[in-house]
Amino acid sequence: MVEILSRLRGDKGIWSFVALLALFSFMPVFSASSNLAYVGQGTGNTIAYLVRHFFHIIMGFLIIYWVHRVPYHYFRGISLLALPLVWVLLAYTLFKGTVIDGANASRWLQIPFIGISFQTSTLASIVLMIYVARYLSKTRDADPTFGASFWELWVPVGITVLLILPANFSTAALLFAMVVMLTFVGKYPLKYIGFVVGAGIIALLAFVAIAKAFPDAFPNRVDTWISRLDNFATDKPNEDDYQIKNAKIAIASGMVYGLGPGKSIQKNFLPQSSSDFIYAIIVEEFGLLGGLGVLLLYLLLFFRFIVAAHKAKSMFGRLLVVGLGFPIIFQALVNMAVAVELLPVTGQTLPLISSGGTSIWMTCVALGIIIGVTKKEEEIAQELEEKEKRNQAMQRLIDAQLRREEEAEAQLAMQAAGYSISDHSKPSNGRNEED
């Protein structure tokens, strides 16, 4: 264990906060999954869910370890190769025709032979953010025109977002917002960003109109978005209102100190209590202090991301940290906001805490790349420190050699002076002998 820890590189703060969030997740997942155990197994035994979550967390940390050892500049080329593959996967998951209870659920891809469901939009988000960071770092010293950037930047962004949009509006909207944020940080011209945002709104309205005109193409998807927004604005009762109602009951029941670990009541009534609404269960069991503690951990992680971006020597590394790190924090804030009804129901999980395999693993991939950036900068700083130490050691050797040479010269001078005295005395002795 000590040997493994000694081989960890990168920002220790990020490692620490990620580990704290992962360790804390076991209790709420163990508690909140009891309703799933009753519904799925009829026994109420949550050990299987706890073991599964433990496996997901361990695999997640292994992913972080493996990814952070890859030089981050390799991801420049990887994003170019991976983006077309991601489009194929998104298109396949979109058009494979999965419908659950009359609604389009084309979000998941079943991995053959191992039986694991995989949400391709999470992978697409990571690949796209790396691609955008690559483009912005490449053109930072140039003054790109909109025409030049349209095909190389915005067409890939548009294709990716449009392939995610029909099945997962919240992820598509979050991804588009994060891309806009990253272009702003990357000093892309503001007038072009404003034009793209306007075009995106028009494209969304056009998609809604087409979906309304051809409802069979996207079963109940647009109606679901509209009903959620309408319910959020008017408080009309529906399934989402039932979720929010039970989430607010759980939060109110927790008060300041909470009911205690594992003592949640609303977990038996709240759908998705171990994933989308796990924050409500956390507040119910750990109280306001527990909820603020989780929020504080995410804010501290956000602060470490800012520090890492500031320390990055290259523009690509800086944009990688911003493009991959900030969405993690933003997703966490969205999840918490949904639980307290500040936002309509979105289906976004709480990173590193909610149960789920691929969502945890994709988050860990992003964290591994970020830590890889900090590892590189750490290695550079270490190399500079070692170089400085070598220079100081060499200077000490040179100084010692110069001192030895000076001492040798002084000794020779003294010896030469002694020889001259003896030479003067010899003739004097000779004259005395002759006398």
DRENLUMPA-647598 format. One record per residue: x, y, z of N, C-alpha, C in turn. Coordinates in steps of 0.1 Angstrom, whole numbers, padded with zeros to 4 digits, always signed. Example, Ala and Ser with C-alpha at 12.3 -4.5 7.8 and 13.67 -1.06 7.14 Angstrom:
# DRENLUMPA-647598
+0132-0057+0078+0123-0045+0078+0132-0033+0078/+0128-0022+0071+0137-0011+0071+0129+0000+0079/
***
This chain:
# DRENLUMPA-647598
+0008-0012+0000+0000+0000+0000+0009+0013+0000/+0019+0012+0008+0028+0024+0009+0035+0026-0004/+0039+0015-0010+0046+0015-0023+0036+0022-0034/+0024+0018-0034+0014+0023-0043+0012+0038-0041/+0011+0042-0029+0009+0056-0025+0021+0065-0029/+0033+0058-0028+0045+0065-0031+0046+0068-0046/+0039+0060-0054+0040+0061-0069+0029+0071-0074/+0021+0076-0066+0011+0086-0070+0017+0099-0072/+0014+0105-0083+0019+0118-0087+0008+0128-0089/+0011+0140-0090+0001+0150-0093-0004+0157-0080/-0014+0165-0081-0019+0174-0071-0025+0165-0059/-0018+0166-0048-0023+0158-0036-0036+0162-0031/-0040+0175-0033-0053+0180-0028-0064+0173-0036/-0062+0172-0049-0073+0166-0058-0074+0151-0054/-0063+0144-0052-0063+0131-0048-0071+0129-0034/-0068+0138-0025-0074+0137-0012-0089+0140-0012/-0094+0150-0019-0108+0153-0020-0116+0143-0027/-0110+0138-0038-0117+0127-0045-0118+0114-0036/-0108+0111-0029-0108+0100-0020-0119+0102-0009/-0120+0114-0003-0130+0117+0007-0144+0115+0002/-0146+0120-0010-0160+0119-0016-0163+0104-0019/-0154+0097-0024-0156+0083-0027-0158+0075-0014/-0151+0077-0003-0152+0070+0009-0166+0074+0016/-0170+0087+0015-0182+0091+0021-0194+0084+0013/-0193+0081+0001-0204+0076-0007-0209+0063-0003/-0201+0055+0004-0205+0041+0008-0217+0041+0017/-0217+0050+0027-0229+0050+0036-0242+0054+0029/-0243+0065+0022-0256+0069+0016-0260+0059+0005/-0250+0053-0002-0254+0043-0012-0259+0031-0006/-0252+0026+0005-0257+0015+0012-0271+0016+0018/-0273+0028+0023-0286+0031+0029-0297+0033+0019/-0294+0041+0008-0304+0044-0001-0308+0033-0011/-0300+0023-0012-0303+0012-0021-0312+0001-0015/-0317+0004-0003-0325-0006+0003-0339-0008-0004/-0344+0003-0009-0356+0002-0017-0354-0006-0030/-0342-0004-0036-0340-0012-0048-0339-0027-0044/-0333-0030-0033-0332-0044-0028-0346-0050-0026/-0355-0042-0020-0369-0047-0018-0376-0049-0031/-0375-0039-0040-0382-0040-0053-0376-0050-0062/-0362-0051-0063-0356-0060-0072-0355-0074-0067/-0351-0076-0054-0349-0089-0048-0360-0094-0039/-0367-0084-0033-0378-0088-0023-0372-0091-0010/-0359-0090-0008-0353-0094+0005-0349-0082+0013/-0346-0071+0007-0341-0059+0014-0326-0060+0017/-0319-0070+0012-0305-0072+0014-0297-0063+0005/-0290-0053+0011-0283-0043+0003-0268-0046+0001/-0264-0058+0006-0250-0061+0005-0245-0062-0009/-0253-0068-0018-0249-0069-0032-0247-0055-0038/-0256-0045-0035-0254-0032-0040-0242-0025-0035/-0239-0028-0022-0227-0022-0016-0214-0028-0022/-0214-0041-0025-0202-0047-0031-0201-0042-0045/-0212-0040-0052-0211-0035-0066-0205-0021-0066/-0210-0013-0056-0205+0001-0055-0190+0001-0052/-0186-0008-0043-0172-0009-0039-0163-0013-0051/-0168-0022-0060-0161-0026-0072-0160-0014-0081/-0171-0006-0083-0171+0006-0091-0161+0016-0087/-0160+0018-0073-0151+0028-0068-0136+0023-0070/-0133+0011-0067-0120+0005-0069-0115+0006-0083/-0124+0002-0092-0121+0004-0106-0119+0018-0110/-0127+0027-0104-0125+0041-0107-0112+0047-0103/-0107+0043-0092-0093+0047-0087-0082+0041-0096/-0084+0028-0100-0075+0022-0109-0074+0030-0122/-0086+0034-0127-0087+0042-0139-0079+0055-0138/-0081+0062-0126-0074+0074-0124-0059+0072-0124/-0055+0061-0117-0040+0058-0116-0035+0055-0130/-0042+0047-0138-0037+0044-0152-0036+0056-0161/-0047+0064-0160-0048+0076-0169-0038+0086-0166/-0036+0089-0153-0027+0100-0149-0013+0097-0152/-0009+0084-0155+0004+0081-0159+0007+0083-0174/-0004+0086-0181-0003+0089-0196+0001+0103-0198/+0011+0107-0205+0014+0121-0207+0002+0128-0214/-0002+0139-0208-0015+0145-0212-0015+0150-0226/-0003+0153-0231-0003+0158-0245-0007+0148-0255/-0007+0135-0251-0011+0124-0260-0026+0125-0263/-0034+0131-0255-0048+0132-0257-0052+0142-0268/-0042+0150-0273-0045+0158-0284-0048+0149-0296/-0040+0140-0299-0042+0131-0310-0053+0121-0308/-0055+0117-0295-0065+0107-0292-0079+0113-0294/-0081+0126-0291-0094+0132-0293-0098+0132-0308/-0088+0135-0317-0091+0135-0331-0095+0121-0336/-0089+0110-0331-0093+0097-0335-0106+0092-0328/-0108+0097-0316-0119+0092-0308-0132+0098-0312/-0132+0111-0317-0144+0118-0319-0153+0111-0330/-0148+0107-0341-0157+0100-0351-0162+0087-0345/-0154+0080-0337-0159+0068-0331-0171+0071-0321/-0169+0082-0314-0180+0086-0305-0193+0089-0312/-0192+0095-0324-0204+0098-0332-0211+0085-0336/-0203+0075-0340-0209+0062-0344-0216+0056-0332/-0210+0057-0320-0217+0051-0308-0229+0059-0304/-0229+0072-0305-0240+0080-0302-0252+0077-0312/-0248+0076-0325-0258+0073-0335-0265+0060-0333/-0257+0050-0329-0262+0037-0326-0271+0036-0314/-0267+0043-0303-0276+0043-0292-0289+0051-0294/-0288+0061-0303-0300+0069-0306-0310+0062-0314/-0305+0055-0324-0314+0048-0334-0317+0034-0332/-0312+0028-0321-0315+0014-0318-0329+0012-0313/-0336+0023-0310-0350+0022-0307-0354+0017-0294/-0346+0020-0283-0350+0016-0270-0361+0025-0265/-0372+0019-0260-0383+0026-0255-0387+0020-0242/-0388+0028-0231-0392+0023-0218-0404+0030-0214/-0415+0023-0212-0428+0029-0207-0433+0040-0217/-0431+0038-0230-0435+0047-0240-0426+0059-0242/-0414+0060-0235-0405+0071-0236-0392+0066-0243/-0386+0075-0250-0374+0073-0256-0363+0072-0246/-0356+0060-0245-0345+0058-0235-0332+0054-0242/-0330+0059-0254-0318+0056-0261-0306+0063-0256/-0302+0060-0244-0290+0066-0238-0279+0056-0235/-0283+0043-0234-0274+0033-0229-0270+0023-0240/-0258+0019-0239-0253+0009-0249-0248-0003-0240/-0254-0015-0244-0250-0027-0237-0237-0032-0242/-0227-0033-0233-0214-0039-0238-0215-0054-0239/-0212-0060-0250-0213-0074-0252-0204-0082-0243/-0209-0094-0239-0202-0104-0232-0200-0101-0217/-0200-0088-0213-0198-0085-0198-0210-0080-0192/-0221-0077-0200-0233-0073-0194-0234-0059-0187/-0225-0050-0191-0225-0037-0184-0231-0026-0194/-0240-0019-0188-0246-0008-0196-0237+0004-0196/-0236+0011-0208-0227+0022-0209-0234+0034-0215/-0233+0045-0209-0239+0057-0214-0229+0065-0222/-0231+0064-0235-0222+0069-0245-0220+0085-0244/-0230+0092-0239-0230+0106-0238-0219+0111-0229/-0216+0103-0218-0205+0107-0209-0192+0106-0215/-0189+0096-0223-0177+0095-0231-0176+0106-0241/-0187+0109-0248-0187+0119-0258-0184+0133-0252/-0188+0135-0240-0186+0148-0233-0171+0150-0231/-0164+0139-0226-0150+0140-0223-0142+0142-0236/-0145+0134-0246-0138+0135-0259-0140+0149-0265/-0152+0154-0265-0155+0167-0271-0147+0178-0264/-0147+0178-0251-0140+0189-0243-0125+0188-0246/-0119+0176-0247-0105+0176-0251-0103+0181-0265/-0112+0178-0274-0111+0183-0288-0111+0198-0288/-0121+0204-0281-0122+0218-0281-0110+0225-0274/-0104+0219-0264-0092+0224-0257-0080+0223-0267/-0080+0213-0275-0069+0211-0285-0070+0222-0295/-0082+0225-0300-0084+0235-0310-0081+0249-0305/-0085+0252-0293-0083+0266-0287-0068+0268-0284/-0061+0258-0280-0047+0259-0277-0039+0261-0290/-0044+0254-0301-0037+0255-0314-0039+0269-0320/-0050+0276-0317-0053+0289-0324-0052+0300-0314/-0045+0298-0303-0045+0309-0293-0037+0321-0298/-0027+0319-0306-0018+0330-0311-0024+0336-0324/-0034+0330-0329-0040+0335-0341-0053+0343-0338/-0058+0350-0348-0071+0357-0347-0080+0350-0356/-0087+0339-0351-0095+0330-0360-0107+0338-0365/-0110+0336-0378-0123+0340-0383-0134+0330-0380/-0146+0335-0380-0157+0325-0377-0158+0315-0388/-0155+0319-0400-0156+0309-0411-0146+0298-0410/-0134+0302-0405-0123+0291-0403-0126+0282-0392/-0132+0288-0381-0135+0280-0369-0148+0272-0370/-0157+0276-0379-0170+0270-0380-0168+0255-0383/-0161+0252-0393-0160+0238-0397-0151+0230-0388/-0141+0235-0383-0131+0228-0374-0136+0227-0360/-0143+0237-0355-0147+0237-0341-0162+0235-0339/-0171+0243-0345-0185+0243-0342-0193+0231-0349/-0188+0227-0361-0195+0216-0367-0193+0203-0358/-0181+0199-0354-0180+0188-0345-0188+0190-0332/-0188+0202-0326-0196+0204-0314-0211+0202-0317/-0216+0208-0328-0230+0206-0332-0234+0192-0334/-0226+0184-0341-0229+0170-0344-0230+0163-0331/-0221+0165-0322-0221+0158-0309-0233+0161-0301/-0236+0174-0300-0247+0178-0292-0261+0174-0298/-0262+0174-0311-0274+0170-0317-0277+0155-0316/-0266+0147-0315-0268+0133-0314-0271+0129-0299/-0268+0138-0290-0272+0135-0276-0286+0141-0273/-0289+0152-0279-0301+0159-0276-0314+0151-0276/-0317+0143-0286-0330+0137-0285-0333+0128-0273/-0323+0121-0268-0324+0112-0257-0321+0118-0244/-0313+0128-0244-0308+0133-0231-0306+0149-0232/-0317+0156-0230-0316+0171-0231-0307+0177-0221/-0308+0172-0208-0300+0179-0198-0285+0177-0200/-0281+0165-0205-0267+0163-0208-0262+0172-0220/-0271+0172-0230-0268+0181-0242-0266+0195-0238/-0276+0200-0230-0275+0214-0226-0263+0217-0217/-0260+0208-0208-0248+0210-0200-0236+0210-0208/-0235+0200-0217-0223+0200-0226-0221+0212-0234/-0232+0217-0240-0231+0229-0248-0227+0241-0240/-0232+0242-0228-0229+0253-0219-0214+0252-0215/-0209+0240-0212-0195+0239-0208-0186+0242-0220/-0190+0239-0232-0182+0242-0244-0181+0257-0246/-0192+0264-0244-0192+0279-0245-0184+0285-0234/-0184+0279-0222-0176+0284-0211-0161+0282-0214/-0157+0270-0220-0144+0268-0223-0138+0277-0234/-0147+0280-0244-0143+0289-0255-0141+0303-0249/-0149+0307-0239-0147+0320-0233-0133+0320-0225/-0130+0310-0218-0118+0309-0211-0106+0309-0221/-0108+0302-0232-0098+0301-0242-0096+0313-0251/-0103+0324-0247-0102+0337-0254-0107+0337-0268/-0117+0329-0271-0124+0329-0284-0132+0342-0285/-0133+0348-0296-0140+0361-0297-0154+0361-0292/-0157+0370-0284-0170+0371-0277-0182+0372-0288/-0179+0380-0298-0190+0382-0308-0193+0369-0315/-0184+0360-0317-0186+0347-0323-0194+0338-0313/-0190+0339-0300-0197+0331-0290-0212+0335-0289/-0214+0348-0289-0228+0352-0289-0236+0347-0301/-0230+0347-0313-0236+0342-0325-0239+0327-0323/-0230+0320-0318-0232+0305-0316-0243+0302-0306/-0243+0310-0295-0254+0308-0285-0268+0310-0292/-0269+0321-0299-0281+0324-0306-0285+0313-0316/-0275+0308-0324-0278+0297-0333-0282+0284-0326/-0276+0282-0314-0280+0270-0306-0294+0271-0302/-0299+0283-0297-0313+0284-0293-0322+0282-0305/-0319+0287-0316-0327+0286-0328-0328+0271-0332/-0316+0264-0331-0316+0250-0335-0324+0242-0325/-0324+0245-0312-0332+0238-0302-0347+0240-0305/-0351+0252-0308-0365+0255-0312-0370+0248-0324/-0361+0247-0334-0364+0240-0346-0365+0225-0343/-0357+0219-0335-0358+0205-0331-0371+0202-0324/-0375+0211-0315-0388+0210-0308-0400+0210-0318/-0399+0219-0328-0410+0220-0338-0410+0207-0346/-0399+0202-0350-0398+0190-0358-0403+0178-0350/-0399+0177-0338-0404+0166-0329-0419+0167-0327/-0424+0179-0326-0439+0180-0324-0446+0177-0337/-0440+0180-0348-0446+0177-0361-0446+0162-0364/-0435+0155-0360-0433+0141-0362-0431+0134-0349/-0441+0132-0341-0440+0127-0327-0435+0112-0327/-0437+0105-0337-0432+0091-0337-0417+0090-0338/-0410+0100-0343-0396+0100-0344-0389+0100-0330/-0395+0107-0321-0389+0108-0307-0400+0106-0297/-0404+0094-0294-0415+0091-0286-0415+0098-0272/-0424+0107-0270-0427+0114-0257-0415+0122-0252/-0404+0124-0260-0392+0130-0254-0395+0145-0252/-0399+0152-0262-0401+0166-0261-0412+0169-0252/-0423+0161-0252-0434+0163-0242-0429+0161-0228/-0419+0153-0226-0413+0151-0212-0406+0164-0208/-0398+0170-0217-0391+0182-0214-0401+0193-0210/-0411+0195-0219-0421+0205-0217-0429+0203-0204/-0433+0191-0202-0440+0188-0189-0432+0191-0177/-0419+0188-0178-0410+0191-0166-0409+0206-0164/-0407+0213-0174-0406+0228-0173-0419+0234-0168/-0430+0229-0174-0443+0234-0170-0446+0230-0156/-0443+0218-0151-0445+0215-0138-0437+0222-0128/-0424+0225-0132-0415+0233-0124-0420+0247-0122/-0427+0253-0132-0432+0266-0132-0445+0268-0125/-0454+0257-0126-0468+0258-0121-0471+0249-0110/-0462+0240-0106-0464+0230-0095-0476+0221-0098/-0477+0217-0111-0487+0207-0114-0482+0193-0110/-0491+0185-0104-0487+0172-0099-0484+0162-0110/-0472+0156-0110-0469+0145-0119-0458+0136-0112/-0452+0127-0120-0442+0119-0114-0430+0127-0109/-0425+0137-0116-0414+0145-0112-0418+0152-0099/-0430+0157-0098-0434+0164-0086-0434+0155-0074/-0438+0142-0077-0437+0132-0066-0423+0130-0061/-0413+0130-0070-0399+0129-0066-0395+0141-0058/-0398+0153-0063-0394+0165-0056-0400+0166-0043/-0413+0162-0042-0420+0163-0029-0413+0154-0019/-0410+0142-0022-0403+0133-0013-0389+0137-0010/-0382+0143-0020-0369+0148-0017-0369+0160-0007/-0379+0169-0008-0380+0180+0001-0384+0175+0015/-0392+0165+0016-0396+0159+0029-0383+0153+0035/-0375+0146+0027-0363+0141+0033-0353+0152+0038/-0352+0162+0030-0343+0173+0034-0349+0180+0047/-0362+0182+0048-0368+0188+0059-0367+0179+0072/-0367+0166+0070-0366+0157+0081-0352+0157+0087/-0342+0160+0079-0328+0159+0084-0325+0170+0094/-0331+0182+0092-0329+0193+0101-0314+0196+0101/-0308+0199+0113-0294+0203+0114-0285+0191+0115/-0288+0181+0123-0279+0170+0126-0282+0157+0119/-0294+0156+0113-0299+0144+0106-0304+0134+0115/-0310+0124+0109-0316+0112+0116-0306+0102+0120/-0294+0103+0114-0284+0093+0116-0281+0084+0104/-0269+0079+0103-0266+0070+0091-0275+0058+0090/-0281+0056+0079-0289+0044+0076-0303+0045+0082/-0307+0057+0087-0320+0058+0094-0330+0066+0085/-0327+0068+0073-0336+0075+0064-0349+0068+0062/-0360+0076+0062-0373+0071+0059-0377+0072+0045/-0374+0084+0039-0379+0087+0026-0372+0079+0015/-0361+0072+0019-0355+0063+0009-0364+0052+0004/-0374+0049+0012-0384+0038+0008-0394+0044-0001/-0395+0057-0003-0405+0063-0011-0400+0071-0023/-0387+0075-0022-0381+0084-0032-0375+0076-0043/-0380+0077-0055-0374+0070-0067-0360+0076-0069/-0351+0067-0074-0338+0070-0077-0330+0076-0065/-0333+0071-0053-0328+0076-0041-0313+0074-0040/-0307+0064-0047-0293+0061-0047-0285+0067-0058/-0292+0074-0067-0285+0080-0078-0289+0095-0080/-0300+0098-0087-0303+0112-0090-0306+0120-0077/-0313+0114-0067-0317+0121-0055-0310+0117-0043/-0297+0112-0044-0290+0108-0032-0286+0119-0023/-0286+0131-0028-0283+0143-0020-0294+0145-0009/-0306+0143-0013-0317+0144-0004-0315+0134+0008/-0311+0122+0005-0309+0111+0015-0297+0115+0024/-0287+0121+0018-0276+0126+0026-0280+0136+0036/-0288+0146+0032-0292+0156+0041-0302+0150+0052/-0310+0141+0048-0319+0135+0058-0311+0127+0068/-0301+0120+0065-0294+0112+0074-0283+0120+0082/-0277+0129+0075-0266+0137+0081-0269+0151+0084/-0281+0156+0080-0285+0169+0084-0280+0180+0075/-0283+0192+0079-0277+0204+0072-0262+0204+0072/-0256+0200+0083-0242+0199+0084-0236+0190+0074/-0242+0178+0073-0237+0168+0063-0238+0173+0048/-0250+0180+0045-0252+0185+0032-0242+0196+0029/-0240+0205+0039-0230+0216+0037-0216+0210+0036/-0213+0199+0043-0200+0193+0042-0197+0187+0028/-0207+0181+0022-0205+0176+0009-0203+0187-0001/-0211+0198+0000-0210+0209-0008-0196+0215-0007/-0191+0216+0006-0177+0221+0008-0167+0213+0001/-0168+0200+0002-0158+0191-0005-0157+0194-0020/-0169+0196-0026-0169+0199-0041-0163+0213-0043/-0166+0223-0034-0160+0236-0036-0145+0236-0034/-0140+0228-0025-0126+0226-0023-0119+0220-0035/-0126+0210-0041-0121+0203-0053-0121+0213-0064/-0131+0222-0065-0132+0232-0075-0120+0242-0073/-0117+0245-0061-0105+0254-0058-0092+0248-0063/-0090+0235-0060-0078+0228-0065-0078+0228-0080/-0089+0227-0087-0089+0227-0102-0084+0241-0106/-0089+0252-0100-0084+0265-0103-0069+0266-0101/-0064+0261-0090-0050+0262-0087-0042+0254-0098/-0047+0242-0101-0040+0234-0111-0040+0241-0125/-0051+0247-0129-0052+0255-0141-0042+0266-0141/-0041+0273-0130-0032+0284-0129-0017+0280-0130/-0014+0268-0124+0000+0264-0124+0004+0257-0138/-0006+0253-0146-0002+0247-0158+0006+0256-0167/+0017+0251-0173+0026+0259-0181+0021+0260-0195/+0013+0250-0200+0009+0251-0214-0006+0255-0215/-0010+0261-0226-0024+0265-0228-0033+0252-0229/-0028+0242-0235-0036+0230-0236-0039+0223-0223/-0028+0223-0214-0030+0218-0201-0040+0226-0193/-0039+0239-0194-0048+0248-0186-0063+0246-0191/-0065+0245-0204-0078+0243-0209-0083+0229-0206/-0075+0219-0205-0079+0206-0201-0085+0205-0187/-0078+0212-0178-0082+0212-0164-0096+0219-0163/-0097+0230-0170-0110+0238-0170-0121+0230-0177/-0118+0224-0188-0128+0218-0196-0133+0205-0190/-0124+0198-0183-0128+0185-0177-0132+0186-0162/-0126+0196-0155-0128+0197-0141-0141+0205-0138/-0143+0216-0144-0154+0225-0141-0168+0217-0143/-0170+0209-0154-0182+0202-0156-0186+0193-0144/-0175+0187-0138-0178+0178-0126-0184+0186-0115/-0179+0198-0112-0184+0206-0102-0198+0211-0105/-0200+0215-0118-0212+0221-0122-0223+0210-0122/-0220+0198-0125-0229+0187-0125-0234+0184-0110/-0224+0185-0101-0227+0183-0087-0237+0194-0082/-0234+0206-0086-0243+0217-0082-0257+0216-0088/-0258+0211-0100-0271+0209-0107-0278+0198-0099/-0272+0187-0095-0278+0177-0088-0284+0182-0075/-0276+0190-0067-0281+0195-0055-0292+0205-0057/-0291+0213-0067-0302+0223-0070-0315+0216-0073/-0314+0204-0080-0327+0197-0083-0333+0191-0071/-0325+0187-0061-0330+0181-0049-0337+0191-0041/-0333+0204-0041-0340+0214-0033-0349+0222-0042/-0352+0217-0054-0362+0223-0064-0358+0237-0068/-0345+0240-0070-0340+0252-0076-0340+0250-0091/-0340+0238-0096-0340+0235-0110-0350+0223-0113/-0355+0222-0125-0364+0211-0128-0355+0198-0128/-0362+0187-0127-0356+0174-0127-0348+0172-0140/-0335+0168-0139-0326+0167-0150-0321+0153-0152/-0320+0145-0142-0314+0131-0143-0299+0131-0141/-0293+0142-0137-0279+0143-0135-0275+0137-0121/-0265+0128-0121-0261+0122-0109-0251+0130-0101/-0248+0127-0088-0239+0134-0080-0225+0127-0082/-0216+0134-0088-0203+0127-0092-0196+0121-0080/-0191+0109-0081-0183+0101-0072-0191+0097-0060/-0204+0101-0058-0212+0096-0047-0224+0088-0052/-0231+0092-0062-0242+0084-0067-0238+0070-0071/-0246+0060-0070-0243+0047-0075-0244+0047-0090/-0237+0038-0096-0236+0037-0110-0222+0035-0115/-0220+0026-0125-0206+0022-0129-0200+0032-0139/-0206+0033-0150-0200+0041-0161-0199+0056-0158/-0209+0061-0150-0208+0075-0146-0196+0078-0137/-0194+0069-0128-0182+0070-0119-0169+0069-0127/-0169+0059-0136-0157+0056-0144-0153+0068-0153/-0163+0073-0160-0161+0085-0169-0156+0097-0161/-0162+0099-0149-0157+0110-0140-0142+0107-0136/-0139+0095-0134-0125+0091-0130-0115+0093-0142/-0120+0090-0154-0112+0093-0166-0108+0108-0167/-0118+0116-0165-0116+0131-0165-0106+0135-0154/-0108+0129-0142-0099+0133-0131-0085+0128-0133/-0084+0116-0139-0071+0111-0143-0063+0120-0152/-0070+0125-0162-0064+0135-0172-0059+0148-0164/-0068+0153-0156-0065+0165-0148-0053+0163-0139/-0053+0151-0132-0041+0148-0123-0029+0146-0132/-0030+0141-0144-0019+0140-0153-0013+0153-0157/-0021+0163-0158-0016+0177-0161-0008+0182-0149/-0014+0180-0137-0007+0184-0125+0006+0176-0123/+0006+0163-0127+0018+0155-0125+0029+0160-0134/+0025+0164-0147+0035+0169-0156+0042+0182-0151/+0033+0191-0146+0039+0203-0140+0047+0200-0128/+0043+0191-0120+0051+0186-0108+0064+0181-0112/+0064+0173-0123+0077+0167-0128+0086+0178-0133/+0080+0188-0140+0088+0199-0145+0094+0206-0133/+0086+0209-0123+0092+0216-0111+0102+0208-0104/+0100+0195-0104+0110+0186-0097+0123+0186-0105/+0122+0185-0119+0133+0186-0127+0141+0199-0125/+0134+0210-0125+0140+0223-0123+0147+0223-0109/+0141+0217-0099+0147+0217-0086+0159+0208-0086/+0158+0197-0092+0170+0188-0093+0181+0195-0101/+0178+0201-0112+0188+0209-0120+0195+0219-0111/+0187+0227-0103+0192+0237-0095+0202+0231-0084/+0198+0219-0079+0206+0212-0069+0219+0208-0076/+0218+0202-0088+0230+0198-0095+0239+0210-0098/+0233+0221-0102+0241+0233-0104+0248+0238-0091/+0241+0238-0080+0247+0242-0068+0258+0232-0063/+0256+0219-0066+0266+0209-0062+0279+0211-0071/+0276+0214-0084+0287+0217-0093+0295+0229-0089/+0287+0240-0085+0294+0252-0081+0302+0250-0068/+0297+0241-0059+0305+0238-0047+0318+0231-0051/+0317+0222-0060+0329+0215-0065+0339+0224-0071/+0334+0233-0079+0343+0243-0086+0349+0252-0075/+0341+0257-0066+0347+0265-0055+0357+0258-0047/+0354+0245-0044+0364+0237-0036+0377+0235-0044/+0376+0233-0058+0387+0231-0066+0395+0244-0067/+0388+0256-0068+0395+0268-0068+0403+0271-0055/+0396+0267-0044+0403+0269-0031+0416+0261-0030/+0415+0248-0034+0426+0239-0034+0437+0245-0043/+0434+0250-0055+0444+0256-0063+0450+0268-0057/+0442+0276-0051+0448+0288-0044+0457+0284-0033/+0453+0274-0025+0461+0270-0014+0474+0264-0019/+0473+0256-0031+0485+0251-0036+0495+0262-0041/+0489+0272-0048+0497+0283-0052+0504+0290-0041/+0496+0292-0030+0502+0299-0019+0513+0291-0012/+0511+0278-0012+0522+0269-0006+0534+0269-0015/+0532+0269-0028+0544+0270-0037+0551+0283-0035/+0544+0294-0033+0550+0307-0032+0558+0307-0019/+0553+0301-0008+0560+0301+0004+0572+0293+0003/+0571+0281-0004+0583+0273-0006+0593+0280-0014/+0589+0287-0024+0599+0294-0033+0606+0305-0025/+0599+0311-0016+0605+0321-0007+0615+0315+0002/+0612+0303+0007+0622+0296+0016+0634+0292+0009/+0633+0288-0004+0645+0284-0011+0654+0296-0014/+0648+0307-0017+0656+0319-0019+0664+0324-0007/+0659+0322+0005+0666+0325+0017+0678+0316+0019/+0676+0303+0017+0687+0294+0018+0698+0296+0008/+0694+0301-0004+0704+0303-0015+0713+0315-0011/+0707+0325-0004+0715+0337+0000+0724+0333+0011/+0721+0324+0019+0729+0320+0031+0741+0312+0027/+0740+0304+0016+0751+0296+0012+0763+0303+0008/+0763+0313+0000+0775+0321-0003+0781+0327+0009/+0773+0332+0018+0779+0338+0031+0787+0328+0038/+0782+0316+0039+0789+0305+0046+0802+0302+0039/+0801+0303+0026+0813+0300+0018+0824+0310+0021/+0821+0323+0021+0831+0333+0024+0837+0331+0038/+0829+0327+0048+0835+0325+0061+0845+0314+0061/+0842+0303+0053+0851+0292+0053+0864+0296+0046/+0863+0304+0036+0875+0308+0029+0884+0317+0038/+0877+0325+0046+0884+0334+0056+0891+0325+0066/
***
